[in-house]
Amino acid sequence: MNKIFNFEGPVFTFLSRLADLFWLNLLYILCCIPVITAGAATTALYYVTLKMAKDEEGYITRSYFKSFKDNFIQATIIWAAFLAVLIVMFLDFRIANGGSMAEVFNSSTVSNVVITAVGVMVILIMMTLTYVFPLLARFDNTVFNTVKNAFLISIRHLPYTVLMIVITAIPVVLIWFSPAMLLLVLIMFSATAYINSKFLNKIFILYMPKEEGIDGEGGEEQE
């Protein structure tokens, strides 16, 4: 019994990890408030959780803001680009479903094609976003190669990709159908990133040596 409740036992280890995730979640929410900083905030979140998943996190606050600062420009460029594409696709979807320019899509066939194309693009973007910010946190690379590699890896490891998308979506779905679950917001971002990081570490280790077909993934891990 004493081994269970001592400071190195499973209970205190779990509570310590839970407290770290609460604090990390708060940092993430605060850094996402300006919206345009969401990319850098997500990169910093994964920078910490990728290390937490290997029990190498160190000082969470210092590590978080180090990554936030170091990756701010690249992460913001990537986030702004994806956000712009999503906005355009949303407008296309609205138009195809009877928006103010619905006359352009007066053919049901054209409308269905547009809706299908938007749906496929949203799925591909979700797959790419699952990896792009963790990749940026883990490897030094250009913006273009980071996005390209994220897309290629999402397809190459499709079962993991689907699993991580589902894990990320679960708390959102719970809150959507049960407002009483709103308290999940206090930990959902850091917790899902931490769980996903368990899988991401298994995937990223495969690309430590430079591998043909994935440009630039042999870069050094950020410290």
N, C-alpha and C positions, 0 to 999 in steps of 0.2 A: 504493500500500500504506500509506504514512504517513497518508493522508487517512482510510483505513478505521479505523486504530487510534489516531488522535489523540483528545483528550478530547471533541471535538465530533463525532466520527465515529459511524457506525451501531453499532459494537460497544459502545463505552462508553455510548452513549445507551440501548441495549437493556439493558445490565447495570445501569445506573443506575435505569431504570424497573423492572426486575425486583427490585432491592433495595428500592425504594419500595413495591412491591406486597407483598413479604414482610413489611415492617415494618407496613404498613397492615393486613394480614391478622392479624398478631399483636395489634395494638390492638383489632381487631374481636372476635377470640376472647375476649380478656380482658374486654372490656366486655359480652360476651354471657353470661358465666358465671353471673351472678345470674338469668338467664332473663327476668325481668320487664323488664330493661333492653335486651332484644334489639331492640325497636323503635327506641329512641334510638341504639343502636349501628349499626343498619342505615341509619338516616337520615344519621348522621355518615359512614358508609362511602360512601354515594352523594354526599354533599356534596363529599367529596374526589375521588372518581373522575369525577364530572361535570366537575370542573375539570381533572383530569388528562387527560381525553379531549380537552380543548381546549388542553392545555399551559399551564394557568393555575393549577397547584396551590399554589405557594408552599411554606410550611412545613407539612408533612403533619401532624405531631403537634399543633401549635397549631390548625390548621384543623379537625382531627378533633374535638378536645375542645371547641372553640368551638361547633360544630354540635351536639355531644352535649348540651352545657349549654343552648343556646338552644332546642332542640327537644324537650327531655326530656319535658316534661309532655304535649304533644300526641302525640308518638310513643308514649309509654307508654299513653295512653288508647286510641289506635288499636290497638296491639299487644294490650293486655289484652282489648279487645272481640273481635278476631279470634280470639284464643286461646280465649276462652270459647265462641265459636260452634263452633270446631273440636272442642273437648272434648265439647260437647253432641252434635255430629254423630257423633263417634266412638262415644259411648255408644249412640246410636240404631242405628248400624251393628252394634255388638256384639249388641244386643238382637234386631235383625232376623235375625241369623245364629245365634241360639240361646243368647243370654245368659240371665241369671237371670230375666229377665222375658219370656222367649220366648213364653210362653203368650199374651201380649198380641198377638203377631204370629203366631198359630197358622195363619193363612191364608197360603198361599204367595204369593197375589196381593198381599196387603198387604205382605208381606215384600219382594217384588220392587219394589213402588212405593217403599217406604222406602229401599231400597238405591239405586235409581235416583235418587231425589231427593237423597240424600246425595252421590252421585257428581257430579251436576250442580252442587250447591252447592260442593263442593270445587274443581271446575274454575273456577267463577266467582270463588271466593276467591283461587285461585292467580293468575288474571288480574288481579284488583284489587291483590293484594300486589306484583305485578310493578312497579306504578307508584306505589303510595301513598306509600312512603317516599322514593323519588326526588322525587316532587312536593313532599313536605313539605320536603325539602332545598333545592329549587329556588325555590319560591314561598311567599310569606306568605299564609296562608289559614286559615279555620276548620277544625276537625276534620271536621265534616259535609261541607263543600264539598270538602275534600281527598279524602275517601273516595269521594264521589259522582263527582268529576272523574276519579279513578283508574279507576273502573268504566267510565265513559263512554269515556274514552280507550282503555282496553283493548279495547273493542268496535270503536271507530272505526278503530283501527290493529291489527286482529286479526292480520294476517301478522307484524308486528313482535312482537306479544304472544306468539304461538306460538314464534317464533324465540328470543326471550329466555328463555322457559320451558325450551325445549330446551337452550339454552346453560347455564342454571343447573343443569339436571338431569344433564348429561353427567358431571361429576366424581363426583356422588353415585352414578350407575349404575356407573361404573368401579370405585369403591371397593366397592360392594355385591357385584359379581361377581368382583372381584380384590382381596383384602385387601392384596396387595403394592403396590397403588396408594395406600395410606393416606397416603403422603408428600404427596399432592395437597392434603391438609388444610392444609399449610403456606402455600398460596397460592390455594386454590380460591375462597374467598369474595371476596377483593379482585380476583382475575383475572376472575371472571365478572361482577362489578359493573363493572369497567373496560370489558370488552367490551360489556356491555349499555349502558353510558353513551354509547358511540359512537352507538348507535341512539336512545337517549333524548334526546340533545342535538338530533338531527334532528327529533324529534317535538315537543319542548318549544318550539323556536323558532317553531313554527307557532301557538303560543298566547300569545305575548308580548303582542300587542294583545288586548284583551278581545273574546271571540268569543261570539256568541249561542249558547246551549245548553251552554256550559261556564262555570258561574258562578265568578267570582273568579279566573280564571286570568290575568288581566291584571295581577296583583299584582307587586310588585317582587321581583327576585331577591335572595336573602339574600346579604349580604356578610360 
